[in-house]
Amino acid sequence: MNQRRIRVVQWGLGAMGRSMAQLMLDKEGIELVGAVDALPEYDGKDLGDVLGTAPVGVPVTADPDQVLPGADVVVIATTSWVEKQLPDLLRILSAGVNVVSIAEEMAAPEAQHPEVAARLDAVAKEHGVSLVGVGVNPGFVLDLLIATLTAGSQQVTRIEASRVNDLSPYGQTVLSTQGVGTTPEQFAAGVADGSIVGHVGFPESVRLISDALGLGVDRVEQKVEPIISKVRREVRDLVVEPGQVAGCNHTAIGYRGEDEVVVLHHPQQVHPEAEGQSTGDYITIFGVPEIHLSTGPEIAGGIATAGMAVNTVPRIFAATPGLKRVIDLPVPTALMGGSAYERR
Amino acid sequence: MNQRRIRVVQWGLGAMGRSMAQLMLDKEGIELVGAVDALPEYDGKDLGDVLGTAPVGVPVTADPDQVLPGADVVVIATTSWVEKQLPDLLRILSAGVNVVSIAEEMAAPEAQHPEVAARLDAVAKEHGVSLVGVGVNPGFVLDLLIATLTAGSQQVTRIEASRVNDLSPYGQTVLSTQGVGTTPEQFAAGVADGSIVGHVGFPESVRLISDALGLGVDRVEQKVEPIISKVRREVRDLVVEPGQVAGCNHTAIGYRGEDEVVVLHHPQQVHPEAEGQSTGDYITIFGVPEIHLSTGPEIAGGIATAGMAVNTVPRIFAATPGLKRVIDLPVPTALMGGSAYERR
């Protein structure tokens, strides 16, 4: 059994990328060999300078060619969108390096971009490497965990799940994309002009569930609605008055013909407890057997996305060539051992 | 893509085996081509006669050679014990057929029988086929589901989980092996002479969790204790008086050195609600993030074991040769589609 450490490049050093880089520095089975970021002021620095720590001996570069040769896996955190990430993905795959992406659309790129997915699959196979998109949601709580819950199910007729979180810890950018603090009219205008997006990843989650179980979903409809507060809610210097918008209630329904077979809810707001709502993940599988699951609080989003990306490194390194989804691989699990891929 | 149905033989037609056979008859992606059982009165019958249905055109035989040729997968339900199942497993593998077993010890046979596990692995590879052990527990709720819950975990320091069920629906054989209705003295004597066994599968679950996460568990200790009822509990014609035993509280602790890193509880009793205990599965992952999960009621045991075995058929058919654990494969999921293995 090969015990060498997996050589990884972190691509993208925003908040998520820095978090993943720090985590990988702490994992015995992973050797972080470089980082890529387009910011000119990072170019040529030691990664420790970017992380605000002592030097770690890992170079940061704006030129991928400096670090891709000899790498086993790139973990990329640059955007939510497949088409925007495509040039970087093609460059990495063509260099013969595997990829873990946290772009939401990459969790199941065939859901909204089938031609891009086919191209990524072909290029990966041509170069004998694999790629996968993961994250807490999509990629884990509202799809992989649901699929796993059906491991013993004899029949599944309908799935309904909800992820209730609190946006209070997040910055202004996130609050803006969920419409926090707007009036109902401003919210409607923001949805219309694309500045209020709600959750990114529902078509991908529905696709993962449908494909994993063979549910035959043929159509996904989404609704983005304001959560109008009945009470005053404060977040730092932002006040949501009664009648204003505390967040965004995003729902996706996957239909097979006229039947609703997958219904996913993701209400994201500041201080849900102000109106008595507990944060958590709630999943019901209707069928044989019927299963009701809850977590409380919700599985922490930012932490789990970074963890998921890092935990997937040994899975994509061991995978057969091509485009994978998380449901196609043995489940990623916390990497607590010395060798990241010492498995039978 | 090959769309032919997977050809399966059901081996063992006890209660579980009959349930799995019936389920497979209903799955479009599976073709049940035969059934094996040693009972002379079943030999030569149509499976429908054994199931109590109309004829289904599937032969039941006491002679495996009648049905193994041409089969893709055998689902075997004959015993809990690896060594007892070994001759049948070797015969099936040697015929070039993959195996899904619900023997509890087969969930991780290396946990208690490393030489047998090594032999099964070698024979499977020699014949180009694979085998795996699954079930609701071990194989799903207290190991695979726990491992999946850590998919986004950055650190895991300790895992504690409990599965609380109600034995009331089970027959006298199950109640006896859990000591229901005994006095505390009779319970102690039953544990000593092996007639009261508690749960079978904890060393296997701990091994699966430890291997999946790399927790380095080096020792498993188990405790089997009576659940002494404070109230009168009735099950059909059996009465448990206050002071008598309502069931068995089985605990396993996996240690790394002196640290308890995995703690699993499985109190099995009749009518737990009589003393205010709700049935359910309860999992806590201590680490980053901390995760608290519960289901209520518990994921139904008998149904989910049969479902898990059938849902694993396409996974073991697609696996590389050798002995697998459920953590080594993409998670089994409910088979609701037309083709049991139409996956990318």
HADDOCK unambig.tbl for C-alpha pairs under 7 A between the chains (distance, minus, plus):
assign (segid A and resid 136 and name CA) (segid B and resid 152 and name CA) 6.82 0.50 0.50
assign (segid A and resid 147 and name CA) (segid B and resid 333 and name CA) 5.80 0.50 0.50
assign (segid A and resid 148 and name CA) (segid B and resid 331 and name CA) 6.09 0.50 0.50
assign (segid A and resid 148 and name CA) (segid B and resid 332 and name CA) 6.98 0.50 0.50
assign (segid A and resid 148 and name CA) (segid B and resid 333 and name CA) 6.20 0.50 0.50
assign (segid A and resid 150 and name CA) (segid B and resid 333 and name CA) 5.21 0.50 0.50
assign (segid A and resid 150 and name CA) (segid B and resid 334 and name CA) 5.30 0.50 0.50
assign (segid A and resid 151 and name CA) (segid B and resid 308 and name CA) 5.53 0.50 0.50
assign (segid A and resid 151 and name CA) (segid B and resid 311 and name CA) 6.75 0.50 0.50
assign (segid A and resid 151 and name CA) (segid B and resid 331 and name CA) 6.93 0.50 0.50
assign (segid A and resid 151 and name CA) (segid B and resid 332 and name CA) 4.95 0.50 0.50
assign (segid A and resid 151 and name CA) (segid B and resid 333 and name CA) 4.29 0.50 0.50
assign (segid A and resid 151 and name CA) (segid B and resid 334 and name CA) 5.83 0.50 0.50
assign (segid A and resid 152 and name CA) (segid B and resid 136 and name CA) 6.85 0.50 0.50
assign (segid A and resid 152 and name CA) (segid B and resid 304 and name CA) 4.03 0.50 0.50
assign (segid A and resid 152 and name CA) (segid B and resid 305 and name CA) 6.14 0.50 0.50
assign (segid A and resid 152 and name CA) (segid B and resid 307 and name CA) 4.35 0.50 0.50
assign (segid A and resid 152 and name CA) (segid B and resid 308 and name CA) 3.97 0.50 0.50
assign (segid A and resid 152 and name CA) (segid B and resid 334 and name CA) 6.78 0.50 0.50
assign (segid A and resid 153 and name CA) (segid B and resid 304 and name CA) 5.82 0.50 0.50
assign (segid A and resid 153 and name CA) (segid B and resid 307 and name CA) 5.16 0.50 0.50
assign (segid A and resid 153 and name CA) (segid B and resid 308 and name CA) 6.89 0.50 0.50
assign (segid A and resid 153 and name CA) (segid B and resid 334 and name CA) 5.22 0.50 0.50
assign (segid A and resid 154 and name CA) (segid B and resid 307 and name CA) 4.80 0.50 0.50
assign (segid A and resid 154 and name CA) (segid B and resid 334 and name CA) 6.33 0.50 0.50
assign (segid A and resid 155 and name CA) (segid B and resid 334 and name CA) 6.68 0.50 0.50
assign (segid A and resid 155 and name CA) (segid B and resid 336 and name CA) 6.96 0.50 0.50
assign (segid A and resid 156 and name CA) (segid B and resid 334 and name CA) 6.92 0.50 0.50
assign (segid A and resid 212 and name CA) (segid B and resid 333 and name CA) 6.42 0.50 0.50
assign (segid A and resid 213 and name CA) (segid B and resid 333 and name CA) 5.77 0.50 0.50
assign (segid A and resid 213 and name CA) (segid B and resid 334 and name CA) 5.26 0.50 0.50
assign (segid A and resid 213 and name CA) (segid B and resid 335 and name CA) 5.49 0.50 0.50
assign (segid A and resid 213 and name CA) (segid B and resid 336 and name CA) 5.62 0.50 0.50
assign (segid A and resid 213 and name CA) (segid B and resid 337 and name CA) 6.77 0.50 0.50
assign (segid A and resid 214 and name CA) (segid B and resid 335 and name CA) 6.47 0.50 0.50
assign (segid A and resid 214 and name CA) (segid B and resid 336 and name CA) 5.05 0.50 0.50
assign (segid A and resid 214 and name CA) (segid B and resid 337 and name CA) 4.06 0.50 0.50
assign (segid A and resid 215 and name CA) (segid B and resid 336 and name CA) 5.86 0.50 0.50
assign (segid A and resid 215 and name CA) (segid B and resid 337 and name CA) 6.12 0.50 0.50
assign (segid A and resid 289 and name CA) (segid B and resid 300 and name CA) 6.28 0.50 0.50
assign (segid A and resid 289 and name CA) (segid B and resid 303 and name CA) 6.71 0.50 0.50
assign (segid A and resid 291 and name CA) (segid B and resid 299 and name CA) 6.31 0.50 0.50
assign (segid A and resid 292 and name CA) (segid B and resid 295 and name CA) 5.41 0.50 0.50
assign (segid A and resid 292 and name CA) (segid B and resid 296 and name CA) 5.96 0.50 0.50
assign (segid A and resid 293 and name CA) (segid B and resid 294 and name CA) 5.72 0.50 0.50
assign (segid A and resid 293 and name CA) (segid B and resid 295 and name CA) 4.38 0.50 0.50
assign (segid A and resid 293 and name CA) (segid B and resid 296 and name CA) 6.98 0.50 0.50
assign (segid A and resid 294 and name CA) (segid B and resid 293 and name CA) 5.71 0.50 0.50
assign (segid A and resid 294 and name CA) (segid B and resid 294 and name CA) 5.52 0.50 0.50
assign (segid A and resid 294 and name CA) (segid B and resid 295 and name CA) 6.43 0.50 0.50
assign (segid A and resid 295 and name CA) (segid B and resid 292 and name CA) 5.40 0.50 0.50
assign (segid A and resid 295 and name CA) (segid B and resid 293 and name CA) 4.38 0.50 0.50
assign (segid A and resid 295 and name CA) (segid B and resid 294 and name CA) 6.44 0.50 0.50
assign (segid A and resid 296 and name CA) (segid B and resid 292 and name CA) 5.95 0.50 0.50
assign (segid A and resid 296 and name CA) (segid B and resid 293 and name CA) 6.98 0.50 0.50
assign (segid A and resid 299 and name CA) (segid B and resid 291 and name CA) 6.32 0.50 0.50
assign (segid A and resid 300 and name CA) (segid B and resid 289 and name CA) 6.30 0.50 0.50
assign (segid A and resid 303 and name CA) (segid B and resid 289 and name CA) 6.71 0.50 0.50
assign (segid A and resid 304 and name CA) (segid B and resid 152 and name CA) 4.03 0.50 0.50
assign (segid A and resid 304 and name CA) (segid B and resid 153 and name CA) 5.81 0.50 0.50
assign (segid A and resid 305 and name CA) (segid B and resid 152 and name CA) 6.13 0.50 0.50
assign (segid A and resid 307 and name CA) (segid B and resid 152 and name CA) 4.38 0.50 0.50
assign (segid A and resid 307 and name CA) (segid B and resid 153 and name CA) 5.17 0.50 0.50
assign (segid A and resid 307 and name CA) (segid B and resid 154 and name CA) 4.79 0.50 0.50
assign (segid A and resid 308 and name CA) (segid B and resid 151 and name CA) 5.54 0.50 0.50
assign (segid A and resid 308 and name CA) (segid B and resid 152 and name CA) 3.97 0.50 0.50
assign (segid A and resid 308 and name CA) (segid B and resid 153 and name CA) 6.88 0.50 0.50
assign (segid A and resid 311 and name CA) (segid B and resid 151 and name CA) 6.76 0.50 0.50
assign (segid A and resid 327 and name CA) (segid B and resid 330 and name CA) 6.32 0.50 0.50
assign (segid A and resid 328 and name CA) (segid B and resid 330 and name CA) 5.62 0.50 0.50
assign (segid A and resid 329 and name CA) (segid B and resid 329 and name CA) 6.93 0.50 0.50
assign (segid A and resid 329 and name CA) (segid B and resid 330 and name CA) 4.80 0.50 0.50
assign (segid A and resid 330 and name CA) (segid B and resid 327 and name CA) 6.28 0.50 0.50
assign (segid A and resid 330 and name CA) (segid B and resid 328 and name CA) 5.61 0.50 0.50
assign (segid A and resid 330 and name CA) (segid B and resid 329 and name CA) 4.79 0.50 0.50
assign (segid A and resid 330 and name CA) (segid B and resid 330 and name CA) 4.11 0.50 0.50
assign (segid A and resid 330 and name CA) (segid B and resid 331 and name CA) 6.40 0.50 0.50
assign (segid A and resid 331 and name CA) (segid B and resid 148 and name CA) 6.08 0.50 0.50
assign (segid A and resid 331 and name CA) (segid B and resid 151 and name CA) 6.93 0.50 0.50
assign (segid A and resid 331 and name CA) (segid B and resid 330 and name CA) 6.42 0.50 0.50
assign (segid A and resid 331 and name CA) (segid B and resid 331 and name CA) 6.79 0.50 0.50
assign (segid A and resid 332 and name CA) (segid B and resid 148 and name CA) 6.98 0.50 0.50
assign (segid A and resid 332 and name CA) (segid B and resid 151 and name CA) 4.94 0.50 0.50
assign (segid A and resid 333 and name CA) (segid B and resid 147 and name CA) 5.80 0.50 0.50
assign (segid A and resid 333 and name CA) (segid B and resid 148 and name CA) 6.21 0.50 0.50
assign (segid A and resid 333 and name CA) (segid B and resid 150 and name CA) 5.20 0.50 0.50
assign (segid A and resid 333 and name CA) (segid B and resid 151 and name CA) 4.30 0.50 0.50
assign (segid A and resid 333 and name CA) (segid B and resid 212 and name CA) 6.42 0.50 0.50
assign (segid A and resid 333 and name CA) (segid B and resid 213 and name CA) 5.77 0.50 0.50
assign (segid A and resid 334 and name CA) (segid B and resid 150 and name CA) 5.30 0.50 0.50
assign (segid A and resid 334 and name CA) (segid B and resid 151 and name CA) 5.84 0.50 0.50
assign (segid A and resid 334 and name CA) (segid B and resid 152 and name CA) 6.78 0.50 0.50
assign (segid A and resid 334 and name CA) (segid B and resid 153 and name CA) 5.21 0.50 0.50
assign (segid A and resid 334 and name CA) (segid B and resid 154 and name CA) 6.31 0.50 0.50
assign (segid A and resid 334 and name CA) (segid B and resid 155 and name CA) 6.66 0.50 0.50
assign (segid A and resid 334 and name CA) (segid B and resid 156 and name CA) 6.92 0.50 0.50
assign (segid A and resid 334 and name CA) (segid B and resid 213 and name CA) 5.28 0.50 0.50
assign (segid A and resid 335 and name CA) (segid B and resid 213 and name CA) 5.49 0.50 0.50
assign (segid A and resid 335 and name CA) (segid B and resid 214 and name CA) 6.48 0.50 0.50
assign (segid A and resid 336 and name CA) (segid B and resid 155 and name CA) 6.93 0.50 0.50
assign (segid A and resid 336 and name CA) (segid B and resid 213 and name CA) 5.62 0.50 0.50
assign (segid A and resid 336 and name CA) (segid B and resid 214 and name CA) 5.07 0.50 0.50
assign (segid A and resid 336 and name CA) (segid B and resid 215 and name CA) 5.87 0.50 0.50
assign (segid A and resid 337 and name CA) (segid B and resid 213 and name CA) 6.78 0.50 0.50
assign (segid A and resid 337 and name CA) (segid B and resid 214 and name CA) 4.08 0.50 0.50
assign (segid A and resid 337 and name CA) (segid B and resid 215 and name CA) 6.13 0.50 0.50
